[in-house]
Amino acid sequence: METALSQATGSAPVGRHQELLVLEESLRLARTSARIVSLAGEPWVGKSRLLAELIAAAHDDGWTVASGRAGRLGGPVPFEVFVDALDDQLARIGPDLAGRLGPQEADRLAGVFPALAAGRREPAGPAPADPDAYWLIRAMRTLIGQAAEANGLLLVLDDVHRADPLSLQLLDHLVRHPPQAPVLIALAYRDSPTARHLSSLRTLRAHGAMPSWRHLDVAPLPERDAAALLPPGLDPIRRQLLLRDAAGVPGLLHALRDAGRLPVDPDAASVDFRALSPVAWRTACAAAVLGDPFTPGSVAEVAELPLERVLGGLDDLRSEGLIRPDGHLRRFRFRHPAVSGLVLRATDAGWRYGAQGRALHATAPTVDPAAGPAAAPMPLSAMTDALAGDELTAGLPDGPGAVELASLSRREVQVAVLVSAGFTNQQIAGRMQLSPKTVETYLSRIFKKLGVVSRTQVAHLVGRGGRHL
């Protein structure tokens, strides 16, 4: 069944029929009174795609459309998401708008919107930094109402979980005092800790402050709908791996489908990661090298950053919905292993090579002195090559373990090297972007080929037969 929104764009997002119906109804009802519709969900789940469907339908229905996106978390620009959405629209309206606003409100808003400051005889001052700038917020509400007078205004605000404090205060004011004009405000944000304020605003609906607020939790797609996004004729095993790794998230599935289990297009990933600060990006890269789960201390060592900065980076990654606590106050993991893969493949190869060596050092098991001298560990460079995917089965030196190791595939050698370094199956799975079950399968093959029955024996053979660089 098609909705008016899907007819407007020619193709509806798969599995989003109910969400489109809610957006269509909100747009229709906003003709008579201001309304808000919000969408929340994890990264890449399809919130922006739904907003695009709403924008297309509003254009076809004659609405004035203004859309913007919040930039980097904690950005310094007051009302940033509103300015991004409305400034071009205000420039098209022209100087008549300033006359309709009145001199006082026009003066206040000229310090916020470049379009209103253009052509003024006296340069506008900066927007007030006072978080209680009540009169400025009232002027913003008046402005939104004026922009809606002619055809109605669809105001689309994306990534609002990054919004600055004044933008959030303005949203709070609009909830309590909606414009007396045909306005539909459509919000989208990630379900992350920084969205707490937005979630609390929605509770006002229960107290009658904004009964016309509709909210949608955009969930991952069921497997049947996600499978419809894949091309026909795909190998059945690869198809199942893609569906498993994407976990119903359409954006992840699009990133993975052309490259099997791991994404290979850094540009596609970097577009969505550009909102991260340099520290947060370095933190994410180090965490991806370490694999799930990871600790702040290990991330700091791999990233070569002070722990205090890494803690801030982890906070930013949580705010973006990319990582979550691992059931322990000092451990974290990526929300999906595929996210870790996106980050890892977007890192520079040279940095990644060095980071892998630091990761092995950061996570090396401690040796009990009472247990006596330990066997000489495999050289760090050889372990780093294992993680980098070198063909370790080629060129192994002669030695007691060389023949046995030469019988292993490249992947089996990688697993054997990590086993010898003391990693658990779960840690190996996170580092190599495999499932724990797949690691167990590799380990069974290794035991059979090497004729051993324990991880200790595997480590012994790797120590004797590994290459020394």
C-alpha positions in Angstrom: 0.0 0.0 0.0 1.4 3.4 -1.0 1.2 6.5 1.0 1.0 10.1 -0.4 4.6 10.5 0.7 5.9 7.5 -1.2 3.9 8.6 -4.3 5.7 12.0 -4.0 9.1 10.5 -4.2 8.4 7.5 -6.4 9.9 5.0 -4.1 9.1 4.4 -0.4 11.7 3.3 2.1 11.4 -0.5 2.7 9.5 -1.5 5.8 8.5 2.1 6.8 4.8 2.2 5.9 3.6 3.1 9.4 6.2 5.8 9.9 5.2 7.4 6.5 1.6 7.4 7.5 2.3 9.3 10.7 4.4 11.8 8.8 1.7 12.3 6.2 -0.9 12.8 8.9 1.3 15.3 10.8 1.8 17.3 7.6 -2.0 17.4 6.9 -2.9 18.4 10.5 -0.3 21.2 10.6 -2.3 23.1 8.1 -4.6 24.2 10.9 -2.3 24.3 13.9 1.4 24.0 14.7 2.6 20.5 15.3 5.9 18.7 16.1 6.9 15.2 14.9 10.1 13.6 16.1 12.1 10.6 15.0 14.7 8.8 17.2 16.8 5.8 16.6 20.3 4.5 16.3 22.8 5.8 13.6 22.1 4.9 10.0 18.7 3.4 10.8 16.9 5.6 8.3 15.7 8.8 10.1 17.2 11.1 7.5 15.6 9.1 4.7 12.2 9.5 6.3 12.8 13.3 6.6 13.6 13.4 2.9 10.3 11.7 2.1 8.5 14.3 4.2 10.4 17.2 2.5 9.5 15.9 -1.0 5.8 15.6 -0.1 5.7 19.1 1.5 7.3 20.6 -1.6 4.6 18.9 -3.8 1.9 20.2 -1.5 3.1 23.8 -1.7 4.7 24.2 1.7 7.7 26.4 2.4 10.5 24.0 3.4 13.5 24.9 5.5 15.9 22.1 6.6 19.0 22.2 8.6 21.4 19.9 10.5 23.3 20.3 13.7 27.0 20.2 13.2 29.7 19.0 15.6 28.7 18.2 19.1 28.9 21.3 21.3 29.5 23.7 18.4 30.0 27.4 19.3 27.3 28.9 17.0 24.1 29.9 18.9 20.9 28.4 17.4 23.1 26.6 14.9 20.5 24.1 13.7 17.9 26.8 13.3 20.3 29.2 11.4 21.3 26.3 9.1 17.6 25.7 8.3 16.2 29.2 8.1 18.9 31.6 6.9 18.6 30.9 3.1 14.9 31.0 3.4 15.1 34.4 5.1 17.4 35.7 2.4 14.7 34.7 -0.2 12.0 36.5 1.8 14.0 39.7 1.6 13.9 43.0 3.7 10.1 42.9 4.0 10.5 40.4 6.8 12.4 42.8 9.0 9.6 45.3 8.6 7.0 42.7 9.7 9.1 41.7 12.7 9.4 45.2 14.1 12.6 47.1 14.9 13.4 45.5 18.2 13.0 41.9 17.2 14.8 42.6 13.9 17.7 44.0 15.8 17.9 41.0 18.1 17.7 38.5 15.3 20.3 40.3 13.1 22.9 39.0 15.5 21.8 35.5 14.8 21.0 35.3 11.1 23.5 36.6 8.5 20.6 37.1 6.1 18.9 39.6 8.4 22.2 41.4 9.1 23.0 41.9 5.4 22.3 45.5 4.2 22.0 47.0 7.7 23.6 50.4 8.2 25.0 49.4 11.6 26.7 46.0 11.9 24.7 43.6 14.1 26.3 42.5 17.4 26.8 38.9 18.2 23.9 36.8 19.6 23.7 37.0 23.4 25.6 34.3 25.2 23.2 34.4 28.1 21.4 31.0 28.2 18.4 32.8 29.6 18.0 35.1 26.6 14.3 35.0 26.8 13.5 37.9 24.5 15.7 36.6 21.8 14.0 33.2 22.0 10.6 35.0 21.8 11.9 36.8 18.7 12.9 33.5 17.1 9.3 32.1 17.7 7.9 35.2 16.0 10.3 34.8 13.1 9.2 31.2 12.6 5.5 32.2 12.6 6.2 35.0 10.1 8.1 32.6 7.7 5.0 30.3 7.8 2.4 32.9 6.9 2.3 32.5 3.2 2.2 28.8 2.5 2.9 27.1 5.8 6.4 26.1 7.0 7.9 22.7 7.3 10.9 23.2 9.5 13.2 20.1 9.4 15.9 19.8 12.0 18.3 16.8 11.8 20.9 15.4 14.2 19.3 17.5 17.0 21.1 15.4 19.6 24.1 17.7 18.8 22.1 20.9 19.2 23.6 23.8 21.2 21.9 24.9 24.5 20.1 27.9 23.0 18.6 25.7 20.3 17.3 23.3 23.0 15.9 26.2 24.9 14.1 27.4 21.8 12.6 24.0 21.3 11.5 24.0 24.9 9.8 27.4 24.3 8.1 26.2 21.1 6.7 23.2 22.8 5.1 25.4 25.5 4.2 28.2 23.2 3.7 26.9 19.6 3.5 29.5 16.8 0.0 30.6 15.9 0.6 29.6 12.3 0.7 26.5 10.0 4.1 25.1 11.1 5.3 21.5 11.2 8.6 21.0 13.1 10.2 17.7 12.2 13.1 16.6 14.5 15.4 13.7 14.1 18.0 12.6 16.6 20.0 9.6 17.8 19.0 7.7 20.8 22.0 8.6 22.8 22.7 10.1 26.3 22.7 13.7 24.9 19.1 13.3 23.7 17.9 13.2 27.3 16.6 16.8 27.1 14.6 16.0 24.0 13.1 12.9 25.6 12.1 15.0 28.6 10.5 17.6 26.3 8.2 14.8 25.0 6.9 14.2 28.4 5.3 17.6 28.4 2.8 16.2 25.9 1.4 14.1 28.7 0.8 17.3 30.7 -1.0 19.0 27.9 1.8 21.5 27.0 2.0 20.2 23.4 -0.7 17.6 22.7 0.1 17.8 19.0 3.5 16.2 19.3 3.9 12.8 17.6 7.0 10.7 18.2 8.4 7.8 16.3 11.0 5.3 17.5 12.6 4.2 14.2 13.7 0.6 14.9 16.0 -1.6 12.8 14.2 -3.5 10.0 13.0 -7.1 10.4 15.2 -9.5 8.4 12.6 -9.9 5.7 12.5 -6.2 5.0 16.3 -5.8 5.2 16.7 -8.7 2.8 14.7 -6.7 0.2 17.5 -4.1 0.1 20.0 -6.7 -1.2 20.5 -7.4 -4.9 19.0 -10.6 -6.3 21.3 -13.5 -7.1 23.5 -13.0 -4.0 25.3 -16.0 -2.7 23.0 -17.3 0.2 25.8 -17.6 2.7 27.0 -14.1 1.9 23.5 -12.9 2.1 23.1 -14.3 5.6 26.4 -12.7 6.8 25.3 -9.3 5.5 22.0 -9.5 7.2 23.6 -10.7 10.5 26.2 -8.0 10.5 23.9 -5.1 9.5 21.4 -6.1 12.2 18.5 -4.5 10.4 20.2 -1.1 10.0 19.8 0.0 6.4 22.8 2.3 6.4 25.1 -0.4 7.6 23.6 -2.9 5.1 24.3 -0.4 2.2 27.9 0.0 3.4 28.5 -3.7 3.7 26.7 -5.2 0.8 29.3 -4.4 -1.9 32.2 -5.8 0.1 31.0 -8.9 2.0 31.4 -8.6 5.7 33.7 -5.5 5.9 33.1 -2.1 4.3 35.9 -0.9 2.0 34.7 2.6 1.1 36.3 5.0 3.6 34.6 8.0 1.9 31.2 6.6 2.5 32.1 6.1 6.2 33.9 9.5 6.7 30.8 11.4 5.5 28.9 10.3 8.7 32.0 10.6 10.9 32.9 14.2 10.1 30.9 15.5 13.0 33.3 13.8 15.4 36.1 15.9 16.9 39.7 15.0 16.0 40.1 13.5 19.5 36.8 11.5 19.2 37.9 10.2 15.8 41.3 9.1 17.1 39.6 7.5 20.0 37.3 5.6 17.7 40.2 4.4 15.5 42.1 3.1 18.5 39.1 1.3 19.9 38.5 -0.3 16.5 42.1 -1.6 16.4 41.7 -3.0 19.9 38.4 -4.7 19.2 35.5 -5.3 21.6 35.5 -4.9 24.5 38.0 -2.1 25.2 39.0 0.0 28.2 39.9 3.7 28.3 43.4 2.9 29.4 44.1 0.6 26.4 42.5 3.1 24.0 44.7 5.9 25.4 47.9 3.8 24.8 46.9 2.8 21.3 45.7 6.3 20.4 48.9 7.9 22.0 46.6 10.4 23.8 46.4 11.4 27.5 43.7 9.5 29.3 41.7 12.6 30.1 41.3 13.4 26.4 40.4 9.8 25.6 37.7 9.9 28.3 36.2 13.0 26.5 36.5 11.2 23.2 34.6 8.2 24.6 31.9 10.6 25.9 31.5 12.0 22.4 31.3 8.5 20.8 28.6 7.6 23.3 26.8 10.9 22.5 26.8 9.8 18.8 25.4 6.4 19.6 28.5 4.6 18.3 29.6 2.8 21.5 28.0 1.6 24.7 29.1 0.3 28.1 29.9 -3.4 28.2 28.1 -4.1 31.4 31.1 -2.7 33.3 32.0 0.9 34.2 35.5 0.5 32.7 34.7 -1.4 29.5 33.0 -0.3 26.3 32.1 -1.9 23.0 30.9 -0.7 19.6 27.2 -0.7 19.1 27.7 -3.1 16.2 30.9 -4.9 15.1 30.2 -3.5 11.6 30.7 0.0 13.0 34.1 -1.0 14.2 34.8 -2.3 10.7 33.8 1.0 9.1 36.1 2.9 11.4 39.0 0.5 11.0 38.9 0.5 7.2 38.7 4.3 7.2 42.0 4.7 9.1 45.3 5.4 7.3 47.3 2.2 6.7 50.5 3.5 8.2 48.9 4.6 11.4 46.9 1.4 11.6 50.1 -0.7 11.3 51.7 1.1 14.3 48.5 1.1 16.3 48.1 -2.7 15.9 51.5 -3.1 17.5 50.6 -0.8 20.4 47.4 -2.7 20.8 49.2 -6.0 21.3 51.4 -4.4 23.9 48.5 -2.7 25.6 46.5 -6.0 25.9 49.4 -8.4 26.5 48.6 -10.7 29.5 50.7 -10.2 32.6 53.0 -13.1 33.6 53.1 -14.4 37.2 56.8 -14.4 38.3 56.1 -17.3 40.6 55.2 -19.4 37.5 58.8 -19.4 36.4 60.3 -18.0 33.2 57.9 -17.7 30.3 58.6 -18.9 26.8 60.0 -16.2 24.6 57.0 -14.4 23.1 56.5 -14.1 19.4 58.1 -10.9 18.1 55.7 -7.9 18.1 56.3 -7.2 14.4 55.2 -10.7 13.5 52.0 -10.3 15.5 51.4 -7.0 13.9 51.7 -8.5 10.5 49.2 -11.1 11.5 46.6 -8.4 12.3 47.5 -6.5 9.1 46.6 -9.6 7.0 50.1 -10.5 5.6 50.6 -13.9 4.1 52.3 -15.4 7.1 52.3 -18.9 5.7 54.8 -17.8 3.1 58.5 -17.6 4.0 58.3 -19.1 7.5 61.8 -20.1 8.7 62.8 -23.6 9.2 62.3 -24.8 12.7 60.5 -27.3 14.9 57.1 -25.6 14.4 57.6 -24.3 10.8 56.1 -27.3 9.0 53.0 -27.4 11.2 52.4 -23.7 10.8 52.8 -23.8 7.1 49.8 -26.1 6.9 47.5 -23.3 8.2 45.6 -20.9 6.1 46.2 -17.2 6.5 43.2 -16.7 8.7 44.1 -19.7 10.8 47.6 -18.3 11.3 46.1 -15.0 12.4 44.0 -16.8 15.0 46.9 -18.9 16.2 49.1 -15.8 16.6 46.5 -14.1 18.7 45.9 -17.2 20.8 49.6 -17.3 21.5 49.5 -13.7 22.6 46.9 -14.6 25.3 43.7 -13.3 23.7 40.3 -14.9 24.4 38.0 -16.0 21.7 35.8 -13.0 22.3 38.8 -10.6 22.0 39.9 -12.4 18.8 36.4 -12.1 17.4 36.3 -8.4 18.0 39.7 -7.7 16.6 39.3 -9.8 13.4 35.6 -8.8 12.9 34.4 -12.4 13.3 31.7 -14.0 15.4 32.9 -15.9 18.4 31.4 -19.1 16.8 33.6 -18.5 13.7 36.7 -18.2 15.9 35.8 -21.5 17.6 35.6 -23.1 14.2 39.1 -21.8 13.2 40.5 -23.0 16.5 39.1 -26.5 16.0 40.8 -26.6 12.6 44.1 -25.3 14.1 44.0 -28.0 16.7 43.4 -30.7 14.1 46.1 -29.5 11.7 48.7 -29.0 14.4 47.8 -32.2 16.2 47.4 -30.4 19.5 44.6 -30.3 22.1 45.2 -27.0 24.0 45.8 -23.3 23.5 49.1 -23.6 25.3 50.4 -26.1 22.7 49.3 -23.7 20.0 51.3 -20.9 21.6 54.3 -23.1 22.0 54.3 -24.0 18.3 53.8 -20.3 17.3 56.7 -19.3 19.5 59.0 -21.9 17.9 57.9 -21.5 14.3 56.9 -17.9 14.0 59.1 -15.5 11.9 61.4 -13.1 13.7 61.6 -9.8 12.0 
